[in-house]
Amino acid sequence: MTQEDTVLIVGAGPTGLTTACTLLQHGVKCRIIDRRKGPAGNPKALILWSGALEVLQRVGVADCLVKRSLPLSGASYWSNGKRAGRVRFGSLADTAFPHPLCVPQSVTESVLYERLLRLGGDVEWNTELVDARLISSPAGPVCATISVPGPNSPSVVSPRWLVGADGTQSKVRKAAGIAFEGSTYARDFLLGDGEFSGDLPEDEAQYHLTPEGVLVVVPLPGGGHRIFFDRDVTGDVQPLSDEDLQELLTARGPQGWKVGSTWWRSTFRVHTKVADAFRAGPLFLAGDAAHCHSPAGGQGLNTGVQDGFNLGWKLAAVSRGADPALLDSYEAERRPAALRALRNSDRQTQLWMLRAGPKRVLRDTLLRVASATGALDRKLVPELAQLDPGLESSPAVPGRLPVSRAKNAKNAKSDKSARSARSGKAALRPGVRLPDTSWRPLSATVAASLHEHLSAGRHTLLVLQDGAQTADGEHAAQEAAGIAARSTVSGQMDVLLLTSAESRGGGASDLPYLRAVDTSRQLTGLAEEGPLVIYVRPDGAVGAWSSHRELARLAAGVSVLGAAMGRAA
């Protein structure tokens, strides 16, 4: 394996492809293998939520997915033939994707694969990881044996990092000796995608909760529906016939619903597991190799896509000289996210499986009350959307860098600025997703808002300047541009000066930073006491911030800004 192939990714599903696309976008070549003959043909997972869609926008595929999807307006819960509750989608603020989209996994994979090819990558199909082991110490290096088509199989390679995106039976996880514990629901799950007649929903998911089991109905883009059932475990994993599906549909669904024909059917068991660790030295786990979920709420694929982006940009940064400790934050950030997603999907599955008695009555009552008060919308939708990264305790979020104790009026002003910014500035809380603000571009950008600019998935030093500090803001932007140019990710970092009013620099195009006017003053209003500088991570989260007078401390506290330049990884 050459130095260009520092990363070997096993598995070319949505998680592995997202990881590979992220690496390539950040200028780091990788190798991706898959034992399948080609991209997936089965639809499998259906739902893409806002958090995953923002990640997919950063790798350049969201617009294509939107065109091939069906936006869902909500989900309803039915019991005893009556609607017991409803969740309304579309009210999520501060995102370009307020609705979840219904789009088959096969479409998501094909769009990501096309993006990979455009970025200069490819997948080595019919290529399987046979074995992997760490040589000499738990820190590596890695020795991986892969089976490839042709006479030179198997071959042995030594990647710098090995990423297991190879599913629930992950060979990378087994090679790392990482436990994968959890439970299996004592039910079979059965589904069929096809054409149905009757008054089936056109743009919402329906959950019919009966004493015999659940019926889930989801409309598909381009026509047709998916129907989904559970039953007692039989040991038979063969897909049901259309006649068997009709029998279950008649027993659990509204009168008059009929199976026309199906084009895909499946029977499977559902596990709920999370790996004990997401990393063992140079071995990393992502997606189903690290966690598996109930299909309730569509959390699995969404969580895996975000795993891939998180790991991809960090591997790219470290490969270019950032502090290797940055990689420690992958597990610290993504394992808690996986546990939250697992709890959400398990809670919904347990809700489905209440059959009769007082608990069923209580469930239906709670659904009605939570729907009527809007509590179901306010609580459930943000959890499923996975927009809040929840990174406040991450080791990769150094936070607001400390300001040295003031000894003169100049430093006192800086300290006052910091205290003012700290009080009431939840938008700048390290580890949270930076809120959007509309702007008028001045130079070097055509984006109409902050989130549109951040959708490129790059590192950003954002300088906020209120109207009165023109010179200070421009000086801070110049200094930030110098730091960016010397950083370990200089080719993947933007510097942006956001002002509350057009200043003397106007639309000059020869400046080493981007310029825009914050038309809403939602962010520049935070800089009333002096310019602020924010490091925004590629995922749109606040990594750290400081006053403009403490910019050197900011650079020293964030590994990708250059503190680790020249350090061996």
C-alpha positions as CSV (number, residue, x, y, z in Angstrom):
1,M,0.0,0.0,0.0
2,T,1.5,3.3,-1.0
3,Q,1.7,6.5,1.1
4,E,-1.2,7.8,-1.0
5,D,-3.4,5.0,0.3
6,T,-3.1,5.9,4.0
7,V,-6.7,4.8,4.7
8,L,-8.2,1.4,3.9
9,I,-12.0,1.4,4.2
10,V,-13.8,-2.0,4.3
11,G,-17.4,-1.7,3.1
12,A,-18.9,0.5,0.4
13,G,-22.3,1.1,1.9
14,P,-23.5,4.6,2.8
15,T,-21.1,4.8,5.8
16,G,-18.0,3.7,3.9
17,L,-18.8,5.8,0.9
18,T,-19.4,8.9,3.1
19,T,-16.0,8.3,4.8
20,A,-14.2,8.0,1.4
21,C,-15.9,11.0,-0.2
22,T,-15.0,13.1,2.9
23,L,-11.4,12.1,2.7
24,L,-11.2,12.8,-1.0
25,Q,-12.8,16.2,-0.6
26,H,-10.2,17.0,2.0
27,G,-7.4,16.0,-0.4
28,V,-6.5,12.6,1.1
29,K,-6.6,9.5,-1.1
30,C,-8.0,6.3,0.3
31,R,-8.7,2.7,-0.8
32,I,-12.2,1.3,-0.4
33,I,-13.0,-2.4,-0.9
34,D,-16.3,-4.4,-0.8
35,R,-16.9,-8.1,-1.1
36,R,-20.1,-7.5,-3.1
37,K,-20.2,-7.5,-6.9
38,G,-21.4,-3.9,-7.1
39,P,-23.6,-1.2,-5.5
40,A,-26.7,-2.4,-3.6
41,G,-29.9,-3.1,-5.5
42,N,-32.2,-3.7,-2.5
43,P,-33.9,-0.6,-1.0
44,K,-33.3,-1.5,2.7
45,A,-33.4,1.6,4.8
46,L,-35.7,4.4,3.6
47,I,-35.5,7.6,5.8
48,L,-33.0,10.4,5.7
49,W,-33.3,12.9,8.6
50,S,-32.0,16.4,8.7
51,G,-28.7,15.7,10.4
52,A,-27.7,13.1,7.9
53,L,-28.9,15.3,5.0
54,E,-26.7,18.2,6.2
55,V,-23.7,15.7,6.2
56,L,-24.7,14.5,2.7
57,Q,-24.9,18.1,1.6
58,R,-21.3,18.6,2.8
59,V,-20.2,15.7,0.5
60,G,-22.1,17.1,-2.4
61,V,-25.0,14.7,-2.9
62,A,-28.0,16.2,-1.0
63,D,-29.5,18.1,-3.9
64,C,-29.5,14.9,-6.0
65,L,-31.1,12.9,-3.2
66,V,-33.8,15.6,-2.7
67,K,-34.8,15.3,-6.4
68,R,-35.2,11.5,-6.0
69,S,-37.0,11.5,-2.7
70,L,-40.4,11.9,-1.2
71,P,-40.7,14.5,1.7
72,L,-42.8,13.2,4.6
73,S,-45.3,15.5,6.2
74,G,-45.6,13.5,9.4
75,A,-46.4,10.2,11.1
76,S,-49.6,9.0,12.7
77,Y,-50.3,6.3,15.3
78,W,-53.5,4.2,15.1
79,S,-55.1,2.0,17.7
80,N,-58.4,0.1,17.6
81,G,-59.0,1.6,14.1
82,K,-58.7,5.2,15.4
83,R,-55.9,7.7,15.2
84,A,-54.3,7.9,18.7
85,G,-51.6,10.4,17.8
86,R,-49.8,12.3,15.1
87,V,-46.3,13.8,14.7
88,R,-46.0,16.7,12.3
89,F,-42.7,17.1,10.3
90,G,-41.5,20.3,8.7
91,S,-41.3,22.6,11.7
92,L,-37.5,22.2,12.3
93,A,-35.9,25.6,12.2
94,D,-32.4,26.6,11.2
95,T,-31.9,23.8,8.6
96,A,-32.3,23.5,4.9
97,F,-34.0,20.1,5.5
98,P,-37.0,20.6,7.8
99,H,-38.6,17.4,6.5
100,P,-37.3,13.8,6.6
101,L,-37.0,12.4,3.1
102,C,-38.1,8.9,2.0
103,V,-35.4,7.7,-0.3
104,P,-34.4,4.0,-0.7
105,Q,-30.9,3.1,0.6
106,S,-30.0,1.8,-2.9
107,V,-30.5,5.3,-4.2
108,T,-28.4,6.8,-1.5
109,E,-25.6,4.4,-2.2
110,S,-25.7,4.9,-6.0
111,V,-25.6,8.7,-5.5
112,L,-22.7,8.5,-3.1
113,Y,-20.9,6.1,-5.5
114,E,-21.3,8.5,-8.4
115,R,-19.9,11.2,-6.2
116,L,-16.9,9.0,-5.2
117,L,-16.1,8.5,-8.9
118,R,-16.3,12.2,-9.7
119,L,-13.9,12.9,-6.8
120,G,-11.4,10.5,-8.4
121,G,-12.0,7.5,-6.2
122,D,-13.5,4.0,-6.9
123,V,-14.5,0.9,-5.1
124,E,-12.7,-2.4,-5.5
125,W,-15.7,-4.8,-5.8
126,N,-15.3,-8.5,-5.2
127,T,-12.5,-7.7,-2.8
128,E,-12.8,-9.0,0.8
129,L,-10.9,-8.4,4.0
130,V,-9.7,-11.9,5.1
131,D,-7.9,-10.9,8.2
132,A,-6.4,-8.0,10.0
133,R,-4.0,-7.8,12.9
134,L,-1.9,-5.2,14.7
135,I,1.9,-5.7,14.5
136,S,4.0,-5.4,17.6
137,S,1.7,-3.3,19.7
138,P,-2.0,-2.2,20.2
139,A,-1.1,1.0,18.4
140,G,-0.1,-0.8,15.2
141,P,0.9,-0.8,12.5
142,V,-1.8,-2.8,10.7
143,C,-1.3,-5.9,8.6
144,A,-4.4,-6.6,6.5
145,T,-4.9,-9.6,4.2
146,I,-7.3,-9.1,1.4
147,S,-8.8,-11.4,-1.2
148,V,-8.8,-9.9,-4.6
149,P,-9.9,-11.2,-8.0
150,G,-7.0,-12.6,-10.1
151,P,-3.9,-14.7,-9.6
152,N,-2.3,-12.4,-6.9
153,S,-4.8,-13.2,-4.2
154,P,-4.6,-12.9,-1.3
155,S,-2.5,-9.8,-0.9
156,V,-1.1,-8.2,2.3
157,V,-1.2,-4.5,2.8
158,S,-0.3,-2.2,5.7
159,P,-2.5,0.9,5.8
160,R,-1.9,3.6,8.3
161,W,-5.5,3.4,9.3
162,L,-8.2,0.7,8.8
163,V,-11.9,1.6,8.8
164,G,-14.5,-1.1,9.4
165,A,-17.7,0.0,7.7
166,D,-18.4,-3.7,7.0
167,G,-21.7,-4.2,8.8
168,T,-22.9,-6.1,11.8
169,Q,-20.7,-9.1,11.1
170,S,-17.6,-6.8,10.8
171,K,-14.3,-8.6,10.4
172,V,-12.5,-5.4,11.4
173,R,-14.4,-5.4,14.7
174,K,-13.5,-9.0,15.3
175,A,-9.9,-8.4,14.4
176,A,-9.8,-5.6,16.9
177,G,-11.3,-7.9,19.6
178,I,-14.0,-5.3,20.4
179,A,-17.1,-6.8,22.0
180,F,-20.5,-6.2,20.3
181,E,-23.0,-6.8,23.0
182,G,-26.7,-6.1,23.2
183,S,-30.0,-8.0,22.6
184,T,-32.2,-9.3,19.9
185,Y,-36.0,-8.7,19.8
186,A,-38.1,-11.8,20.3
187,R,-39.9,-11.1,17.1
188,D,-39.5,-11.7,13.3
189,F,-39.9,-8.6,11.2
190,L,-41.3,-8.8,7.7
191,L,-41.7,-6.3,4.9
192,G,-42.8,-5.8,1.3
193,D,-42.3,-3.0,-1.1
194,G,-44.9,-2.8,-3.9
195,E,-48.2,-1.5,-5.3
196,F,-51.3,-1.6,-3.1
197,S,-54.8,-0.4,-3.5
198,G,-57.0,1.4,-1.0
199,D,-56.7,4.7,0.8
200,L,-53.1,4.4,1.7
201,P,-51.2,7.5,3.0
202,E,-49.6,9.6,0.3
203,D,-47.0,11.6,2.3
204,E,-47.0,10.3,5.9
205,A,-45.9,7.2,7.7
206,Q,-48.6,5.3,9.6
207,Y,-48.2,2.9,12.5
208,H,-51.2,0.7,13.2
209,L,-50.7,-0.8,16.7
210,T,-52.9,-3.9,17.1
211,P,-53.1,-6.6,19.7
212,E,-51.6,-9.0,17.1
213,G,-48.7,-6.8,16.2
214,V,-47.7,-3.7,14.3
215,L,-48.3,-2.6,10.7
216,V,-46.1,0.2,9.4
217,V,-46.9,1.8,6.1
218,V,-44.5,4.2,4.3
219,P,-45.2,5.8,0.9
220,L,-42.3,5.5,-1.5
221,P,-40.9,8.0,-4.0
222,G,-42.1,7.4,-7.5
223,G,-45.2,5.4,-6.3
224,G,-45.9,2.4,-4.2
225,H,-45.6,1.7,-0.5
226,R,-43.6,-0.3,2.0
227,I,-45.6,-2.4,4.5
228,F,-43.9,-3.7,7.6
229,F,-45.1,-6.3,10.2
230,D,-43.8,-8.1,13.2
231,R,-44.7,-11.7,14.3
232,D,-43.7,-14.4,16.8
233,V,-40.3,-15.9,16.0
234,T,-40.7,-18.9,13.7
235,G,-37.1,-19.6,12.6
236,D,-38.2,-19.2,9.0
237,V,-36.2,-16.5,7.3
238,Q,-37.9,-16.8,3.9
239,P,-39.7,-13.7,2.6
240,L,-43.5,-13.9,2.8
241,S,-45.5,-14.4,-0.3
242,D,-47.9,-11.7,-1.5
243,E,-50.7,-13.9,-0.2
244,D,-49.2,-14.0,3.3
245,L,-48.6,-10.3,3.3
246,Q,-52.3,-9.8,2.3
247,E,-53.4,-11.9,5.3
248,L,-51.4,-9.7,7.7
249,L,-52.6,-6.6,6.0
250,T,-56.2,-7.7,6.3
251,A,-55.8,-8.5,10.0
252,R,-54.1,-5.3,11.0
253,G,-54.8,-2.6,8.4
254,P,-57.9,-0.6,7.5
255,Q,-60.6,-2.3,5.5
256,G,-60.1,-2.4,1.8
257,W,-56.3,-2.3,1.7
258,K,-55.1,-4.8,-0.9
259,V,-51.7,-6.1,-2.1
260,G,-51.3,-5.6,-5.8
261,S,-47.8,-6.8,-6.4
262,T,-44.5,-6.5,-4.6
263,W,-41.0,-6.0,-6.0
264,W,-39.0,-6.6,-2.8
265,R,-39.8,-8.7,0.3
266,S,-37.7,-9.6,3.3
267,T,-37.8,-11.4,6.6
268,F,-35.3,-10.6,9.3
269,R,-34.5,-10.4,13.0
270,V,-33.6,-7.1,14.7
271,H,-30.7,-6.6,17.1
272,T,-29.9,-3.6,19.3
273,K,-26.2,-3.5,19.9
274,V,-23.3,-1.0,20.3
275,A,-19.7,-1.9,20.2
276,D,-17.8,-1.4,23.5
277,A,-15.3,0.8,21.6
278,F,-15.2,2.5,18.2
279,R,-11.4,2.4,18.0
280,A,-8.5,0.1,18.7
281,G,-5.3,1.9,17.8
282,P,-5.4,2.4,14.0
283,L,-8.6,0.4,13.6
284,F,-11.9,2.3,13.6
285,L,-15.5,1.1,13.5
286,A,-18.4,3.0,11.8
287,G,-22.0,2.4,10.9
288,D,-23.5,-1.0,11.4
289,A,-20.0,-2.4,12.4
290,A,-20.3,-0.1,15.5
291,H,-24.0,-0.1,16.2
292,C,-27.2,-1.7,15.0
293,H,-30.7,-0.5,15.7
294,S,-34.4,-1.3,15.3
295,P,-35.7,0.2,12.0
296,A,-38.1,2.3,14.1
297,G,-37.4,5.9,13.4
298,G,-34.9,5.2,10.6
299,Q,-31.9,5.9,12.9
300,G,-29.3,3.3,11.7
301,L,-28.3,4.7,8.3
302,N,-28.5,8.3,9.5
303,T,-26.2,7.6,12.4
304,G,-23.7,5.7,10.2
305,V,-23.5,8.5,7.6
306,Q,-22.6,11.0,10.4
307,D,-20.0,8.5,11.7
308,G,-18.4,8.5,8.3
309,F,-18.2,12.2,8.0
310,N,-16.9,12.7,11.5
311,L,-14.1,10.1,11.0
312,G,-13.3,11.2,7.5
313,W,-12.4,14.9,8.2
314,K,-10.4,13.9,11.3
315,L,-8.4,11.3,9.5
316,A,-7.7,13.9,6.7
317,A,-6.6,16.5,9.2
318,V,-4.3,14.1,11.1
319,S,-2.8,12.8,7.8
320,R,-1.9,16.5,7.1
321,G,-0.2,17.0,10.4
322,A,-2.9,17.8,13.0
323,D,-2.4,16.4,16.4
324,P,-3.1,12.6,16.3
325,A,-5.0,13.1,19.6
326,L,-7.8,14.5,17.4
327,L,-8.7,10.9,16.5
328,D,-9.4,10.1,20.1
329,S,-12.5,12.4,19.8
330,Y,-14.1,10.1,17.2
331,E,-15.3,7.5,19.8
332,A,-15.9,10.2,22.4
333,E,-18.3,12.0,20.0
334,R,-19.9,9.2,18.0
335,R,-20.5,6.4,20.6
336,P,-22.8,8.7,22.7
337,A,-24.6,9.6,19.5
338,A,-25.1,6.0,18.7
339,L,-26.4,5.2,22.2
340,R,-28.9,8.1,21.9
341,A,-30.1,6.8,18.5
342,L,-30.4,3.3,19.9
343,R,-32.4,4.4,22.8
344,N,-34.8,6.4,20.6
345,S,-35.4,3.4,18.2
346,D,-35.7,1.0,21.1
347,R,-38.3,3.2,22.8
348,Q,-40.4,3.3,19.7
349,T,-40.1,-0.4,19.1
350,Q,-41.2,-1.2,22.7
351,L,-44.2,1.2,22.0
352,W,-45.1,-1.0,19.0
353,M,-44.9,-4.2,21.0
354,L,-47.5,-3.4,23.7
355,R,-50.3,-5.8,22.9
356,A,-53.1,-5.5,25.4
357,G,-54.1,-4.5,28.9
358,P,-53.6,-1.3,31.0
359,K,-50.2,-0.5,29.4
360,R,-51.8,-0.4,26.0
361,V,-54.5,2.0,27.3
362,L,-51.9,4.1,28.9
363,R,-49.8,4.3,25.8
364,D,-52.8,5.4,23.7
365,T,-53.8,8.0,26.2
366,L,-50.2,9.4,26.4
367,L,-50.1,9.5,22.6
368,R,-53.3,11.5,22.4
369,V,-52.2,14.0,25.1
370,A,-48.7,14.4,23.7
371,S,-50.1,15.0,20.2
372,A,-52.8,17.5,21.3
373,T,-50.2,19.6,23.3
374,G,-47.5,19.4,20.6
375,A,-45.2,17.6,23.0
376,L,-44.7,14.8,20.6
377,D,-43.5,17.2,17.9
378,R,-41.2,19.1,20.2
379,K,-39.6,16.1,21.8
380,L,-39.6,13.3,19.2
381,V,-38.7,15.1,16.0
382,P,-35.5,16.8,17.2
383,E,-34.3,13.5,18.6
384,L,-34.9,11.7,15.4
385,A,-33.4,14.5,13.3
386,Q,-30.0,14.3,15.0
387,L,-29.2,17.9,14.3
388,D,-27.8,18.6,17.8
389,P,-24.3,17.1,17.8
390,G,-24.0,17.2,21.6
391,L,-20.2,17.6,21.6
392,E,-19.8,19.8,24.7
393,S,-17.7,17.1,26.5
394,S,-15.6,16.1,23.5
395,P,-11.8,16.3,23.8
396,A,-11.8,17.9,20.4
397,V,-13.8,20.9,21.6
398,P,-11.3,23.0,23.7
399,G,-13.9,25.6,24.2
400,R,-13.6,29.2,24.9
401,L,-9.8,29.7,25.4
402,P,-8.9,31.4,28.7
403,V,-8.1,35.1,28.7
404,S,-5.1,36.1,30.6
405,R,-5.7,38.3,33.7
406,A,-6.0,42.0,32.7
407,K,-3.1,44.2,33.8
408,N,-3.9,47.3,31.8
409,A,-6.8,49.1,30.2
410,K,-6.3,47.4,26.8
411,N,-6.4,43.9,28.3
412,A,-9.2,44.9,30.6
413,K,-11.3,45.8,27.6
414,S,-10.5,42.4,26.1
415,D,-11.5,40.7,29.3
416,K,-14.7,42.7,29.4
417,S,-15.4,41.6,25.8
418,A,-14.9,38.0,26.7
419,R,-17.2,38.2,29.8
420,S,-19.9,39.9,27.7
421,A,-19.6,37.3,25.0
422,R,-19.7,34.5,27.5
423,S,-22.9,35.7,29.1
424,G,-26.0,35.0,27.1
425,K,-24.2,33.7,24.0
426,A,-25.4,30.2,23.9
427,A,-24.9,30.3,20.1
428,L,-21.2,30.2,20.7
429,R,-21.2,27.4,23.3
430,P,-18.4,25.1,22.2
431,G,-19.7,21.8,20.8
432,V,-23.1,23.1,19.6
433,R,-24.1,23.6,16.1
434,L,-23.6,27.2,15.0
435,P,-27.0,28.8,14.2
436,D,-27.7,30.1,10.7
437,T,-27.9,33.7,9.7
438,S,-28.8,35.3,6.4
439,W,-26.2,37.6,4.9
440,R,-25.3,39.7,1.8
441,P,-22.1,38.4,0.2
442,L,-19.4,41.0,-0.5
443,S,-16.4,39.1,-1.9
444,A,-15.2,35.6,-2.6
445,T,-18.5,33.9,-1.7
446,V,-21.9,33.7,-3.4
447,A,-23.6,31.9,-0.5
448,A,-26.7,33.7,0.9
449,S,-26.3,32.4,4.4
450,L,-23.8,31.0,6.9
451,H,-25.2,27.5,6.7
452,E,-25.0,27.6,2.9
453,H,-21.4,28.5,3.1
454,L,-20.7,25.9,5.8
455,S,-22.4,23.2,3.6
456,A,-19.1,22.9,1.8
457,G,-17.8,20.9,4.8
458,R,-14.6,22.9,5.2
459,H,-12.8,24.3,8.3
460,T,-13.7,27.9,9.0
461,L,-12.3,30.8,11.0
462,L,-15.3,33.1,11.4
463,V,-14.6,36.7,12.5
464,L,-17.6,38.6,13.8
465,Q,-17.4,42.4,13.7
466,D,-20.1,44.8,14.9
467,G,-20.3,48.0,13.0
468,A,-18.2,50.2,15.2
469,Q,-15.0,48.1,15.1
470,T,-14.1,48.2,11.4
471,A,-10.3,48.4,11.9
472,D,-10.2,45.8,14.6
473,G,-12.4,43.4,12.6
474,E,-10.2,43.7,9.4
475,H,-7.0,43.3,11.5
476,A,-8.5,40.2,13.1
477,A,-9.4,38.8,9.7
478,Q,-5.9,39.4,8.4
479,E,-4.4,37.7,11.4
480,A,-6.8,34.8,11.0
481,A,-5.9,34.5,7.4
482,G,-2.3,34.2,8.3
483,I,-3.0,31.5,10.9
484,A,-5.1,29.6,8.3
485,A,-2.3,29.7,5.7
486,R,0.1,28.2,8.2
487,S,-2.4,25.6,9.6
488,T,-2.2,21.9,9.0
489,V,-5.4,22.1,6.9
490,S,-4.6,25.3,5.0
491,G,-6.1,24.0,1.8
492,Q,-9.3,23.1,3.5
493,M,-9.9,26.2,5.6
494,D,-11.8,29.5,4.9
495,V,-11.5,32.7,6.8
496,L,-14.7,34.8,6.7
497,L,-15.2,38.3,8.0
498,L,-18.9,38.8,8.9
499,T,-19.8,42.4,9.6
500,S,-23.0,44.1,10.7
501,A,-22.6,46.8,8.0
502,E,-20.6,47.3,4.9
503,S,-17.2,48.7,5.9
504,R,-14.4,50.4,4.0
505,G,-13.1,47.2,2.5
506,G,-16.3,47.0,0.4
507,G,-16.3,44.2,-2.1
508,A,-12.5,44.2,-2.6
509,S,-11.5,40.9,-4.2
510,D,-7.8,40.9,-3.3
511,L,-8.3,40.2,0.4
512,P,-7.1,36.9,1.9
513,Y,-10.5,36.3,3.4
514,L,-14.2,36.2,2.5
515,R,-16.5,39.0,3.4
516,A,-20.3,39.2,4.0
517,V,-22.7,41.5,5.8
518,D,-24.9,39.9,8.5
519,T,-28.2,41.3,7.4
520,S,-30.0,39.9,10.5
521,R,-27.2,40.8,13.0
522,Q,-28.0,37.4,14.6
523,L,-24.3,36.7,15.0
524,T,-22.5,40.0,14.7
525,G,-24.7,41.3,17.5
526,L,-22.7,39.1,19.8
527,A,-19.6,41.2,19.1
528,E,-20.7,44.5,20.6
529,E,-17.7,44.7,22.8
530,G,-15.2,43.8,20.2
531,P,-14.6,41.4,17.4
532,L,-14.8,37.6,18.1
533,V,-13.1,34.8,16.3
534,I,-14.8,31.4,16.1
535,Y,-13.3,28.1,14.8
536,V,-16.1,26.3,13.1
537,R,-15.5,22.6,12.4
538,P,-16.3,21.0,9.1
539,D,-19.5,19.6,10.7
540,G,-20.7,23.1,11.5
541,A,-20.1,22.8,15.3
542,V,-18.4,25.5,17.3
543,G,-14.9,24.2,18.1
544,A,-13.6,27.1,20.1
545,W,-13.8,30.9,20.2
546,S,-12.0,33.8,21.6
547,S,-11.8,37.6,21.5
548,H,-9.8,39.0,18.6
549,R,-7.0,39.9,21.1
550,E,-6.6,36.3,22.1
551,L,-6.4,34.8,18.6
552,A,-2.9,33.3,19.3
553,R,-4.4,31.3,22.2
554,L,-7.2,30.1,19.9
555,A,-4.6,28.9,17.3
556,A,-2.6,27.2,20.1
557,G,-5.7,25.4,21.5
558,V,-7.1,23.9,18.3
559,S,-4.9,21.2,16.8
560,V,-5.8,21.8,13.1
561,L,-4.8,25.5,13.4
562,G,-1.1,24.7,13.6
563,A,-0.1,23.9,17.1
564,A,0.9,20.5,16.0
565,M,2.6,21.4,12.8
566,G,5.6,19.3,12.2
567,R,4.6,16.8,14.9
568,A,4.9,13.2,13.8
569,A,1.5,11.4,13.7
